[in-house]
Amino acid sequence: MARTRRERRERKEKKPAVILRIARHYGWNPGRGVSWALEWVEVLVVAAALALLVINFVTVRMHVPTDSMYPTINGDPNSFAADSFFVDRISYYFRDPVPGDIVVFWHTEAVLARGVSANSPAARAGLPKGAQIVSLNREPVFSLKETNALLASLPLGTRIYLGTSSGLPLDLGAKTNGTATLADLGVSAGERRVRYVKRLIATGGQTVQVRDGRVYVNGSPLTGPRFDRAYVSNLPGMRYAVEPTLVPQGSWFVLGDNSKDSFDSRYWGFVESHDFIGEPYLRVWPLPRFGPMNGYFHF
């Protein structure tokens, strides 16, 4: 009986931390102070690993740095009352977003010349390292893929003009054989990508048009509270949905609720569905607006 009690007591005793068991397995027996420190190291490492797991695969907290989604989301960066919310990143492994949902996705904010090769057409034209590329032959570009596709489509002999955010277009000379990407011009290009928040309007295979302040998908106007606003804009350069526009398969068309002050699919085109991150589901700040959003927890 005494032996049984002792065995139970030993089983109830706290087991040493994994890191201490590993150390002792290899013949190192640290003192009490070092053992205490190693136990806390293990706790912090586990906590950090769990946090990274949650941030990368489950949820992320964010805000909108502009008022493009106002009044649905208050994104005034200078306001203490700007909304902060959590994004659901996991449920969409099992279902797809539908038009009307607010979606969070990766968007290429800028195409950057991360490097310029010596004696290349770009170097001779004076393209500085780190320059932001905004146009090619005076056509605005919003991604590296789009820039290379436009460059590849130019006929041989066409003069190539590369526009940057800091000055007039640079003349890189006439297009020659073998020039199909920025790399062929001596530009090591990359992208600066940020999280955007917009409302999903149409998906691949649907035709979308913005006309007289209303959005039409496949010829029918969108109705309901999620679309109950005038879709107008004061920004120049609208290129998509002015006429009926077919959304490519695997892509989305998105708009900001505050459409007069929203840089969205009307200007830079489509969101590729694989850039989708998740949907906002819980507003946590400011406290008076705390609660579910985007139709979550409404049954």
FENZIUR-V889210 format. One record per residue. D_LAST is the distance of its C-alpha to the last C-alpha in Angstrom with 1 decimal. Layout:
[[D_LAST] [D_LAST]]
This chain:
[[57.8] [58.5] [57.8] [54.4] [53.4] [54.5] [52.5] [49.3] [50.1] [50.6] [47.3] [45.5] [47.2] [45.1] [45.6] [47.0] [44.8] [44.7] [46.8] [49.4] [49.6] [50.2] [52.8] [54.6] [54.5] [56.6] [59.0] [57.8] [57.4] [56.2] [57.0] [54.6] [53.9] [53.2] [51.1] [48.9] [48.6] [47.7] [45.0] [43.4] [43.8] [41.9] [39.0] [38.8] [39.0] [36.2] [34.0] [34.8] [34.1] [30.6] [30.0] [31.1] [29.0] [25.8] [26.9] [27.9] [25.3] [22.1] [21.6] [23.8] [24.1] [25.3] [25.8] [26.9] [30.6] [30.7] [29.0] [28.1] [24.3] [25.0] [23.4] [20.1] [21.9] [25.1] [27.6] [30.8] [32.9] [35.2] [32.7] [31.8] [28.4] [27.5] [24.0] [23.7] [20.6] [19.8] [19.3] [17.5] [20.4] [19.6] [16.4] [18.3] [21.0] [18.7] [17.1] [18.3] [17.2] [16.8] [18.5] [16.8] [15.7] [17.8] [20.0] [22.7] [25.8] [29.5] [31.8] [35.6] [36.7] [40.4] [42.9] [45.6] [49.2] [49.2] [52.8] [55.6] [58.4] [62.0] [64.0] [61.0] [60.3] [57.6] [60.0] [62.8] [60.5] [59.7] [56.0] [55.4] [53.4] [49.9] [49.8] [46.6] [47.0] [45.4] [47.2] [49.4] [52.0] [50.2] [46.9] [44.1] [42.6] [39.4] [39.6] [42.4] [41.4] [41.7] [45.0] [46.6] [45.6] [47.2] [50.3] [50.7] [50.5] [53.4] [56.7] [59.6] [61.7] [59.0] [59.3] [56.3] [55.0] [52.5] [50.9] [49.8] [48.1] [51.4] [53.9] [55.2] [54.6] [56.9] [59.1] [59.0] [61.5] [61.4] [59.1] [61.1] [60.6] [58.1] [56.1] [52.5] [50.5] [50.9] [52.4] [55.3] [56.1] [56.2] [52.8] [50.7] [47.4] [44.0] [40.7] [38.9] [35.2] [32.5] [28.7] [27.4] [24.1] [23.4] [21.0] [21.1] [22.7] [24.3] [25.0] [28.2] [29.9] [28.4] [30.7] [29.7] [31.7] [31.5] [33.5] [34.1] [31.2] [28.6] [27.3] [28.1] [26.8] [29.0] [30.5] [27.4] [26.1] [22.6] [20.7] [17.5] [16.8] [16.9] [20.5] [21.6] [24.7] [28.3] [29.1] [32.6] [34.7] [37.8] [38.4] [41.1] [41.0] [38.1] [38.7] [35.6] [33.8] [36.7] [37.5] [35.1] [34.4] [33.4] [31.1] [32.7] [31.2] [29.5] [29.0] [26.6] [27.2] [25.6] [26.0] [25.7] [23.9] [27.2] [29.0] [32.4] [32.6] [30.8] [32.8] [30.6] [31.0] [33.2] [35.8] [35.6] [34.0] [31.3] [29.2] [30.0] [26.8] [28.5] [28.5] [24.7] [23.8] [20.0] [17.3] [17.0] [14.0] [15.5] [18.1] [20.7] [23.4] [24.5] [23.3] [22.5] [19.9] [18.5] [14.8] [12.0] [12.8] [12.5] [8.8] [8.4] [6.2] [3.8] [0.0]]
